[in-house]
Amino acid sequence: MSEPRPQAPLIDAEEDLAPAPAVAAARRRLRAHPALVLLGIVLASLNMRAALAGVSPLVGEIGDHFHLAATASSLVTTIPLVFMGLGSIVAPKLARRWGTEAVLCGALVLLCGGILLRVAPPVVALFAGCALVGTAIALLNVLMPGLIKRDFPERAASMTALYSTAMILGATVSAASAVPLEEALGGWQGSLVSWALLAAVAAAVWLPQALLARRGTHHGEAAATERRTGAPERGLLRTPLAWQVTLFMGVQSLIAYVCIAWMPTIFTDGGMSKSEAGLVYSFYTLVQMAGSFVVPLLAGRLRDQRLLAVGVVALMAAGVTGLLVAPVAGAWLWATLMGVAQGGTLGLALTMMVLRTRDSHTAARLSGMAQTWGYLVASVGPFALGAVHQATDGWTLPVALLLVACASLVLLGLGAGRDRRI
């Protein structure tokens, strides 16, 4: 039996391009201080969902202002999801051409512009702004795992925990403050525009990093990496492990968006008051931070994440089963189980994009693939379960279908959680 071929050690792209110690040292000095990178990651992560989460509580007011029918009003939340999928396709290519830092900074500027455009007078500006917001968030989503893989290779799991938790925190604060900001600032326009400030601050933090990176050679890393690995981007589409990570991301996103769309309605249809249903849903969103923080840390300590994936999905299935059997009587318990599990599956999906790849640019490409196809899968969920609910005039079959999604998530976790690399 032949000896296994030893794997070549990973070589940083900059060292490959310029091995001379003096040149390498000069290039290292061009990198931003880790504390500035860390601050940039946190601020960018806070922006990844805030501009979307703050819209849902205001959809009625937005529709009334523009005299939109219910179907047209739903485009305010649907358009960003579509462009989050489309934007994910081009993110790795833009990063290879201009550098990760420059694209992140540009995405935050684009996000700020999209937020401002949404409140312009013509209704077409509202939808165009939604498209820009979705595109900007897609760029942030896709490039963050690669950035973490590159700049924090030894702390990838803990950094993923930090940024996924910050992302959920931004969404929670945005959703909770949408109506109070509307009342304080005199309308839904002020509530939406207020989040442009956070995007502008984050862009200001990334600007010096983008300038430093352009003076260095970060934008040349991808080409060097591809020359060494010989792994073109299309090769991911033929890799079973890449598809397992992608579908794990997609199915957990599907469950998340189904809960966003229908969880409060399930409670109110069961007899709960609208105000209490809103509180339970807010609590469900809040406790996601626990799962999104703890699960990536556990994943980083394990070479194999299969048991962790099964455990987190089992927690989700327990909550869904409770929602099926006694939706109102145990609502707070089901919200706790599902919230912790939802944050955990999201954190695990993002962590596996880092752990299953050998370099930062493969991580970015896998992130692009996972989030492109993942959002396409996720977009089916709310409409499909809504149609089943309408056809059956009840929630038994739709919620039972979530258990089927949990079962598929277990199988995908058993594949994606193996100690393998792309």
DRENLOKE-990974 format. One record per residue: residue in three letters; z negated, y negated, x negated of N, C-alpha, C, O in turn. Coordinates in steps of 0.02 Angstrom, whole numbers, plus 50000, padded with zeros to 5 digits. Atoms other than C-alpha are relative to their C-alpha. Last residue first. Layout:
// DRENLOKE-990974
ALAZYXZYXZYXZYX;...
//
This chain:
// DRENLOKE-990974
ILE499295000949991499594892350589500304997449935500904996349930;ARG499745006650014497894899050544500754999950012501105004850000;ARG499315000150024496894913650611500214992849986499894988150010;ASP500015003250065495054917150644500695000649968500795004749922;ARG499994995550058495304921550828500024996049935500284990449933;GLY500615000350038494804908750960499975004449939499475004249902;ALA500045006250040496564905551023499384999849957499374996249907;GLY499455000650048496814923451080499924994149954499984994749893;LEU500034994250044495124927051160500575000049949500505002649894;GLY500525001150050495134909251227499935005849952499795004849893;LEU499725004750049496804912451314499494998549945499684997949886;LEU499504996550039496094927851400500304995649945500424997849889;VAL500344995150042494534918351454500515003649955500405004349895;LEU500295003850055495584903751517499625004649953499625003549892;SER499475001050050496604915751622499754996349940499984997449884;ALA499844993450029495004921451709500564999349947500525002449894;CYS500534998350048494464903351734500145006649966500035007349905;ALA499885004150060496144899351815499485001349947499645001549887;VAL499434997050034495894914051934500164996149936500314999149884;LEU500274994150035494174906951974500555003849964500445006549910;LEU500315002550062495024890352012499685005749961499665005549900;LEU499475000550050496124899952136499734997049934499994998549880;ALA499914993350028494534904552230500555000049947500515003749898;VAL500534999250049494204885852250500055007049968499915007849909;PRO499905004350059495914883652332499465000949947499625001249887;LEU499474997650043495664899352441500134995349941500214997849885;THR500164993550027493974894252511500535002549952500385004449895;TRP500055000250073494314875652529499875006949969499815007449908;GLY500664998450027494944874752707500015000149925500544999349894;ASP500495004249966496404870252819499285001849979498835002250020;THR500534995549975497414884752748499464996350039499044999550071;ALA499714994349965499064875252724499465004450032499575007350085;GLN499685002449939498224858552684500275006050040500235006150102;HIS500525002349954497054866652559500304997850067500034999450121;VAL500324994049975498494876052479499454998250050499375001450102;ALA499534996849953499474859752464499695006350031499785007550090;GLY499985004149939497974850952387500465002950052500315002850112;LEU500604998449962497764865452267499954995850063499684998050114;ALA499964993149975499574863852211499395001750042499455004550097;PHE499524999649946499544844752199500015007050031500045007750092;PRO500225003749941497924844052099500475000650059500255001350116;GLY500614998049967498444858251982499814996250062499754999250116;VAL499864995649943500264854851939499375001250042499425001950103;SER499755004049944499864839751830500155004250062500175001650117;ALA500555003249963498774850651718500254996250061499924996150113;VAL500364994849963500234861751664499474996850045499404998650104;LEU499534997549950501294846651618499675005550043499755005650104;TYR500005004649944499774838951535500505002050054500395000650113;GLY500634999749965499554854451427499974995350060499734997250113;TRP499974994649951501384855451383499365000450041499375002350100;THR499395000749961501364838451298500035005350055500085003650114;GLN500115005149950499534839651248500634998550040500584996350098;ALA500524998149952499664856251160499934994950055499834996650114;MET499764994549958501324852151076499505001650055499685002350113;GLY499465002549960500724835351012500275005350048500395003950107;SER500295004449950499074842550954500544997350046500444996950107;LEU500294995649950500014856550866499684995950056499724997850115;ARG499454996949962501084843550779499745004650054499995004750110;ALA499715005249957499554833150730500575003050042500645001350101;ALA500495001549946498644848550665500294994950048500214995550109;THR499934994549953500214853650568499514999150058499675000750115;HIS499385001249963500154836250495500175005850046500485004850099;SER500065005249949498324837050445500634999350042500584997750102;ASP499945006750027498414853650354500044995050057500124996950116;ARG500175000350071498004872150376500034992949971499764991849917;THR499465002750042497934873550565499754999149929499154998649916;ARG499464995150002496874884250685500584997749956501095001149953;LEU500204993950035495264874550651500585005049993500575009149946;VAL500165001450070495984857450695499885006649962500135007549907;MET499415003150030496864861450858499904998749926500384998849887;MET499554994650021495414873350892500664997249973500985000449932;THR500224997250064494224858550892500485005349976500615005749916;LEU499855004850053495204849451028499805002749932500155001549883;ALA499275000650006495184864751140500204995349944500644996849904;LEU499764994050035493344867851104500754999849991501015001749938;GLY500195000450070492874849951149500265005949960500475005249903;LEU499605005350030493854851051312499854999549925500314999349885;THR499324997450008493094867951352500464994749971500904996349931;GLY499974995050052491344861251317500705002749989500925003549932;GLY500035003450065491544845451419500075004949942500385003349892;GLN499385003850006492114856051565500024996149935500524996049900;ALA499454995650020490714868651537500654996249991501034997649945;VAL500124997950069489364855251538500575004449976500815003649919;GLY499935005750044490124847551695499895001949927500295000049884;MET499305001550010490404864051783500104994249953500584994149914;LEU499664994450034488624869951760500724998349984500964999449928;THR500274999450068487854853051803500375005449961500605004249905;ALA499745005750039488994849951953499765000449927500134998749881;TRP499304998450016488594867452018500304994449958500694995749912;LEU499984994550050486734863752003500715001649981500865002549922;TRP500225002750064486884846852091500015005349945500185003849888;ALA499505004650030487944854152231499794997549931500194997449885;GLY500134999850072486814869052267500424995149961500574996349903;ALA500704998150013486634866852456499844999949925499294997849906;VAL500455005649990488284857352471499285001749979498954997749947;PRO499805006250033489564869352398499494994350006499404990649958;ALA500455004949968488684885652445500124993149969499714990749931;VAL500494996849956489814900652409499584994950039499504995550100;LEU499674995949949491404893052335499505002550053499655002650112;LEU499635004749958490544879052239500355003750058500455001050112;GLY500485003649958489314891952175500334995250047500134994550105;THR500234995149950490764902652114499484996850047499514997950108;VAL499474999549950491514887252029499795005050055499925003850114;GLY500015006049959489854884051940500525000250055500394998150111;ALA500624999849960489724902051880499964993950046499784994550104;ALA499894995449944491554901751825499395000450045499455001150106;MET499555003249952491234886351718500095004350062500055001950118;LEU500405005449970489744894551633500414996350053500164994750107;ALA500454996649953490814909951604499554995050036499414995750095;VAL499624998949939492124898451527499585003750052499665002550112;VAL499915006549967490834892151402500395000950065500234997850115;GLY500635002649974490254909751357500094993550039499804992750093;VAL500194996049941492004916851340499374997350032499324996850093;ALA499535001649946492534902651225499815003950064499825001050118;LEU500175006649976490964904751119500454998150058500224995350108;LEU500604999349958491274923451105499794993250029499564992850086;ARG499844996449938493054920151046499395000650045499434999450105;GLN500295003649942492634906350921500105003750066500035000850119;ASP499674997449941492864916050758499674997050062499064997650070;ARG499314998750022492414908050592500435002250059501035001050060;LEU499754993149990490884900550674500715000649972501124996149980;ARG500434995550038489904885150619500245007350004499975011649969;GLY499915001250071491284873250673499585004649956499745005649898;ALA499364997250021491304880950846500114999249926500385003649893;LEU500074992750004489454877450868500645003249975500635007849934;LEU500454998750056489724859050827499895007549991499895010049934;PRO499635000550064491254858750941499555001249939499785004049889;VAL499544994450010490174865851084500424999349936500475004149898;VAL500314993950028488714853751067500525005449983500485008449930;PHE500325001250064489574836851087499765006649968499855007749908;SER499505002450049490864840251222499704998849932500054998749882;GLY499554994750022489614850951317500484997849946500615001549899;ALA500414994850033488284837551324500445005649974500375007649916;MET500135002050069489554823851359499585005149962499665005949902;GLN499474997450043490154833151512499884998249927500105001849882;VAL500254994250039488454829251586500555003349959500405007749919;LEU500485001850052489064811851636499805006049957499785005549896;THR499655003350055490614817251730499534998649942499724999549884;TYR499554995050030489654829651839500374997049940500435000349888;PHE500434995850041488334816151868500405005549965500295006949906;SER500165004050059489684804251929499565004049952499645003649891;TYR499415000150043490314817952046499874996049936500094998049882;VAL499944993350030488574820852116500605000149952500555002949897;LEU500524999250051488344802152142500055006749965499985007149904;GLY499825004150057490024800552231499495000549944499675000649885;ALA499454996650034489604815152344500234996149938500384999149886;GLU500304994750041487954806652383500535003949963500435005949905;SER500375002950055488854790852437499695005349956499705004849895;LYS499545002450051490144800252541499644997149940499854998249883;SER499795007049991488824809852636500454997849942500425000649887;MET500375004750041488814828752619500254992950013500844991950028;GLY500525003449964489454839152763499594995149961499134992049988;GLY500554995449987490524852352678499414996850035498925000250051;ASP499774995449948492064841452694499475005250018499475008150072;THR500025003649936491094828252599500255004450057499995004050113;PHE500695001249979490724840252455499974996650069499584998750112;ILE500304993549985492494846952441499294999050025499085002350073;THR499764998149934493134829052451499725006750022499555007750080;PRO500375003749949492044823852303500215001950072499795002150117;MET500704998249996492754838252200499614995950052499264998950093;TRP500244996949938494574835452247499265001450004499015002850058;ALA499655001549937495544824352127499625002250061499634998850112;ILE499955007249992494394823751975500294998350069500064993750102;CYS500675002649983493954842051999500004992450010499674989950055;VAL500154997749932495794846852005499324997450022499244995050078;TYR499675004749955496064835851852499945002250073499964998050117;ALA500305006650002494744845351753500324995350050499964991850086;ILE500644999749964495334862551807499684993150003499404991250055;LEU499854998949929497104858351753499365000150041499324996950094;SER499825006549972496464851251589500165000650074499984996150113;GLN500635003749992495584867751552500134993050028499724990450065;VAL500384997349943497224876651592499334996450009499124995150065;GLY499695001649936498274865351480499595002450059499514998850108;MET500065007249985497144865451327500264998450070499954994550106;PHE500725001149991497004884351333499874992750017499484991150062;LEU500164998149931498884884651361499264999650014499064998350071;THR499685004549953499204874951201499805001550072499614997050110;VAL500375006250002497954884851097500274995050051499884991750086;GLN500674998449973498744901151154499564993850000499204992550048;TRP499964999849927500484893851129499335001650031499174999050085;ALA499905006949977500094889150949500034999750076499754995150106;LEU500645003450005499394906550918500054992850024499594990350057;PRO500454998349945500984914450985499334996449998499084994350050;THR500634997450026502074904750861499535001650058499324997150093;ARG499924992850008503904902450909499365003349976499375009249957;LEU499814997249935503654884950980500105007549997500125010850049;LEU500594999049958502704880350823500175003350066499775007150093;GLY500304993550013504254883250719499395001450041499225007150054;ARG499794995449947505094868250804499705007049990499705011050036;GLU500375001149938504064856750693500185005150054499755007350092;PRO499755005549959504754863750533499644999850066499335004850087;ALA500124998849928503644875050429500244994250040499864989550052;GLY499384997649972504284876150249499945001450075500305005650102;THR500124994649953502484874550193500645003150027500645008950048;ARG500414994650028502754864550036499955005950048500005011750026;ARG499644997050055504234853950095499605005949972499905011049952;GLU499484995649974503374851250262500395003349945500605009049952;THR500314994149970501814844750177500535004750026500485010850015;ALA500234995750054502804832950067499715006450027499825011850000;ALA499424997150031503734825850217499815004849944500105010149937;ALA499704994849957502124823750312500595003349967500675009449970;GLU500344993550003501174815050173500385005350039500425011050016;GLY499584995050033502424800950147499695006950001500005011649976;HIS499424998749958501634789150274500485005149969500955007450002;HIS500174995649944499984791150184500615001750042500675007250068;THR499474995149988500764784150026499855004550058500145009950064;GLY500074993650033499804768349989500575004650017501145002350024;ARG499965001450071500274750450034499935006449959500165006749902;ARG499305001650016500654756450210500094998349927500634999549899;ALA499624993850000498954764950218500734998649983501055002649948;LEU500154996150061498064749050167500425006249995500665008049941;LEU499715003650056498954738950302499875003749935500315004149892;ALA499284999149998498564751950435500344996649941500804999449911;GLN499874993150021496734752350384500755001450000501005004949956;PRO500054999550074496654733350392500135007049975500405007849920;LEU499495004050035497364733950571499935000349924500425001949890;TRP499494995850031496284748350634500524996149960500874999049919;VAL500314995750050494734737650665500515004349964500445005649904;ALA500215004250056495744724050752499685004149944499765002649885;ALA499395001450039496584737250861499834995749939500114996849885;ALA499834993950037494854743450916500624998849957500655001249900;VAL500494999250054494334725750963500175006149958500135005849896;ALA499855005150051495954723251062499515000549941499724999949883;ALA499404997950037495724739751155500164995049944500364997149890;LEU500204994350042493934734951204500595002449958500515004149900;LEU500415002650054494544717951265499795005749952499815004949891;ALA499545002150054495944725851367499614997449940499844997849884;TRP499944994750050494574734751465500514998449946500555001949896;SER500585000150046494114718551555500065005349946499795004349891;VAL499855003950061495874717551627499435000349950499544999849890;LEU499534996550043495544731551751500114996449934500134999649881;SER500304993750021493964723951826500465003849952500235006449902;GLY500485001350053494714706551827499685006349974499555007049914;GLN499655002050060496224712551924499524998849942499655000949886;TRP499834994050040495144722252048500364998149935500325001749886;GLY499434996049977494394706052110500145005849954499875006349899;GLY499615002849945493174691752083500615004050021501055001250053;LEU499435003850027492464695651911500494997850054501024995050039;ALA500225005450045490714701051966500584995549978500484989649968;GLU500415004949963491274711052118499814994149956499804988449980;GLU499575003049949492684719852026499624994650038499884989250051;LEU499595005050034491534722651877500474996650049500594990650043;PRO500415005850019490264731151991500394994549964500284988649976;VAL500165003949940491674741852066499544994149983499674988650006;ALA499405002849971492384747851899499854995450060500084989750063;SER500035007349999490704749851810500594996850036500614990750043;ALA500625002549969490404768251847499994992450008499694989850054;ALA500024998249929492204773451815499394997150035499444994750092;SER499465003549965492314763851651499995001450075500054996850115;VAL500195007149993490614769651590500524996250039500364992050081;THR500585000349955491054787951623499804992750013499694990750070;ALA499784998749932492794786651546499434999250050499524996450104;GLY499585005549977492154778351389500235000850071500234996050110;LEU500445005849988490764791151373500404994150025500194990750073;ILE500304999049934492034805251393499534994350017499494992250075;MET499475000449951493054798551247499725000850071499904997050116;ALA499855007149990491494795451143500544999050053500514994350092;THR500565002849962490994813651170500104992550013499964990150068;SER499924997749931492724819651117499434997350044499544995850103;TYR499475003749965492634808350964500115002550071500294998550114;LEU500125007149993490934813950905500544996750041500404992850087;ALA500545000949951491184832450937499874992750014499784990750071;THR499704998749935492844831650845499494999350056499644996750109;MET499625006049983491934823350700500375000950067500444996250106;SER500475005249979490654837350700500364993650018500144990050064;ALA500304998249936492024850650699499524994550025499544992750084;ALA499525000649946493064842350563499685001450068499824997850116;ARG500415001649941491624839550445500434999450062500294995450107;GLU500614996050002492334847550287499554998850060499085002650072;PRO499854992849996494104841350321499375004450001499385009750032;PHE500664996849996493534823550363500085007650003499845010850050;ASP500515004150030495004812350315499315003250000498885001249961;ARG499835002950065496474824050341499414996649967499284997749907;LYS499864994650047495854835450480500134997349930499935000449881;ILE500644996950017495094820450569500105005649950499705006349903;LEU500385004850041496744811050560499335003049979499135002449921;GLY499715000050067497684826450622499634995249953499514996949895;PRO500174993850036496504828550770500275000249929499925002549884;MET500704999750021496664809850814499815006649966499485006449914;LEU500105001350071498564809050812499285000849977499155001649918;VAL499654995350044498934817550977499804999049927499715003949891;ASN500204993049990497674809051089500275004649946499925008849919;LEU500694999450023497954791551019499775007350004499475010049957;LEU499985000850073499844792951040499305000949970499225004149919;ALA499704994050029499624799751216500014999749924499855004649891;ILE500534995050002498434785551260500265006549971499905010049935;ALA500485001850052499774772951213499455005349993499275007249937;THR499694998950065501094781651317499524998649943499475002549895;GLY499954992850011499964782651470500305001649932500065006249898;VAL500684997550011499494764151457500035007549985499705009949939;LEU500205001950067501324759251436499315002749983499195005049928;ALA499604996150047501824769151591499804998449928499735003049887;CYS500284993149998500394761651693500375004449950500065008649917;GLY500625000150038500964744251638499685006949998499415008849946;ALA499815000350071502714748051700499395000049956499375003349904;PHE499774993350019501984753651868500225000149927500115005149892;LEU500554995349994500964737651890500215006949974499865009949934;ALA500415000850060502374726851823499415004850001499195007349949;VAL499684996250053503514733951958499614999449935499605004049894;VAL500244993149998502254727752087500325004249945500025009049922;PRO499544995349967502614709752038499755007249996499435009249947;PRO499865000549928501074698652006500495005250028500325008350079;ALA499505005249989500454704651834500235000150073500185005450105;VAL500255004949952498864715151841500494994250011500324989450045;ARG500154997049934499594730851762499784994950052499854996250112;LEU499405000049958500384720551621499855002750069500185000750118;LEU499865006849975498674716551547500605000050047500594996450097;ILE500555001949955498194734951533500124993150030500024992150090;GLY499914996549937499904739151461499464998350051499614997650110;GLY499455003049962499754725651329500115003350067500254999950117;CYS500235006749979498044731751272500544996650042500394993750095;LEU500484998949946498684749651267499754993450028499714992550089;LEU499614998249941500194744251164499555001150060499724999150116;VAL499675006249979499034735551040500405001350064500394997350110;LEU500535004149970497974751451034500264993250023500054990650074;ALA500164997249934499534761951007499464995950035499504994950096;GLY499485002049952500114750450867499855002650070499994999250119;CYS500095007249987498454752750776500514997650051500344993950097;LEU500625000849962498574771650795499884992650017499704991050074;VAL499854998049931500394771250739499384999450044499444997450102;ALA499585005149969499954761050584500165001850073500164997450116;GLU500405006049986498504772550540500424994650035500184991450083;THR500464998949944499534788450557499634993650019499574991950078;GLY500694998850021500964782650447499535000350059499614996750108;TRP500365006250013502624774450491499295001049973498994996349949;ARG499585005750020503934788150490499594994149977499754990949928;ARG499654998450062502854803750489500404994149975500484993149914;ALA500494999950054501674795950617500335001749933500144999049881;LEU500185006950017503134791350730499514999849942499574995649898;LYS499415003050034503784809250724499854992849979500024990849924;PRO499964997650070502044816250763500584997049961500524995649902;ALA500555002350043501864804650915500045002649929499994998749882;VAL499775004350055503594807550990499454998249951499604995649897;ILE499434997150036503224822451103500174996049937500324998949885;SER500244995050048501474816551152500575003149959500465005449904;GLY500195003250062502234801151231499765004949947499835003649887;LEU499405002250035503104811651362499844996849933500184998049883;GLY499624994150023501504820751414500614998049959500745000949907;MET500424996850050500444804951420500345006349973500295007849914;PHE499835003050065501934797051507499525002249945499695001749886;VAL499314998250019501774808951653500164997349931500435000949890;LEU500014993050021499874806851659500695002349977500755006049928;PRO500284999250068500034787851659499995007249976500105008449917;ILE499555002450052501254788751806499695000549930500025002849884;THR499544994850020500104799451915500454997949942500565001849896;THR500344995050042498604787751926500485005449975500345008649924;VAL500415003750048499504772151988499625004849954499505003249896;LEU499625000750062500804783652068499604996349947499734997049887;SER500194994550045499474788352197500384999749934500175002649885;SER500625001750035499704771252276499815005449950499525003949897;ALA499845004850054501514775452315499384998049961499414997149901;THR499624996550051500974790852412500174995449942500114997449884;ALA500444995750039499614781352505500375003649944500105004349889;ALA500204994149963500804767652558499585004549955499555003649894;LEU499714993650018500804751652458499765005550048499185005450070;HIS499754997149937500484734252528500365006749987500915007850010;PHE499274999650005500314726952350500325003050063500935004050065;HIS499745006250029498524720852375500775000049999501084995050015;ASP500035005349949498074735152493500324993549974500664990050011;GLY499504998649948498654748152367500034994750054500574992850076;ILE499355001350031497654739952226500565001250052501024997250057;GLU499915007350005496104739152336500684998249971501014993549993;GLY499945002849933496254757552382500144992650000500584990250036;VAL499334998549975496594762852202500104997150070500644994550085;LEU499695006249975495024753852140500695001250031501034996450050;PRO500405003149947493854768652113500324993950033500094991550085;SER500114995849940495264778152025499564996750053499744997050112;VAL499515001349948495774763951907499825003750064499895000950119;GLY500185005949962494244763251793500474998450057500324994050098;ALA500574998549956494514781051736499814994150043499574995150099;LEU499804995749944496254777351668499425000850050499525000350110;ALA499505003749961495894762451553500255004050060500525001150107;ALA500305005649963494284770851496500514996550044500354994850101;ARG500024998649928495104787451450499764994050041499844994050102;MET499544994649982495664786051268500015001650075500505004350100;ASN499425002649963494874768851239500445005550030500885004050070;LEU500255003349939493154775451190500574997650044500504997250105;SER500194994749952494054787051069499734997150065499884999750118;ALA499384997349971494914772450981499835005250053500165005550106;LEU499715005049956493234763850958500645002450033500765001250092;VAL500435000849942492404779650889500314995050050500334996450110;ILE499944993949959493854783650773499594999250063499835000950117;GLY499355000049967493934765750708500095006050046500375005350101;LEU500035005049946492074765550672500654999850039500654999250100;LEU500444997349948492254781750573499954995250060499994997350117;VAL499614994849966493744774950476499605002850058499865003850113;LEU499515003649960492734759250435500445004950039500605003750097;ALA500375003049945491264769950377500484996250047500394996250108;PRO500134995149946492444780750274499634997050060499754999150117;HIS500664997050008493004765150177499885004950057500065003450114;ALA500555003849971494864762250195499345003749989499335009849980;ARG500264997449937496034771050077499424995750025499034993149985;LEU499665003349945496894760349946499765002650068499914999650119;ARG500335006549988495614765449815500324996350059500024991950088;ARG500624998849963496214783349833499654993450015499334992850067;ARG499844998849930497954777549786499375001250040499324999150098;ALA499795006349970497344769849625500145000950074499984996550114;ALA500595004149991496394785649582500184993450033499814990950076;ALA500394997449944497934796249613499394995850013499214994650071;VAL499645001849939498974784949500499605002450061499534998850110;ALA500055007349990497694785849360500344997950065500084993750102;PRO500665002249978497474804649379499964992550013499644990450062;ALA500335003550054499354808449372499334997250022499304994050075;PRO500584996650027499744820949509499634996349945499084998149927;ALA500195003950060500854809249609499385003149969498835000849982;LEU499505005150015501814817549752499864996449934500334994349899;ASP499374996750011500794833449759500534995049979500954996549936;GLU500044997050065499174823849738500655003349982500865003349924;GLU499965005350049499674812749884499955002849930500295000349884;ALA499315002450009500084827749991500054994749947500554994449911;ASP499905006249964498384835549965500694997349984500924997749928;ILE499945005750046498534853049901500124993850041500554993850084;LEU499735006049967497934868149998500004994249951499504993149916;PRO500495004949977497654882949886500344994050031500894992150011;ALA500045005850045499054895749883499484995250025499424994250085;GLN499765006349973498664911249981499934994549949499434994149913;PRO500515005349995498494927349887500314993650026500884991950009;ARG499825005850041499814940449933499474994650005499314992550061;PRO499865006149961499014956050000500144994149955499814993249903;GLU500565004750001499194970649878500174994050044500744991750044;SER499935005950043500494983349927499404995550006499084995250058;MET500005005949957500005000050000500004993849955499614993449908;
//
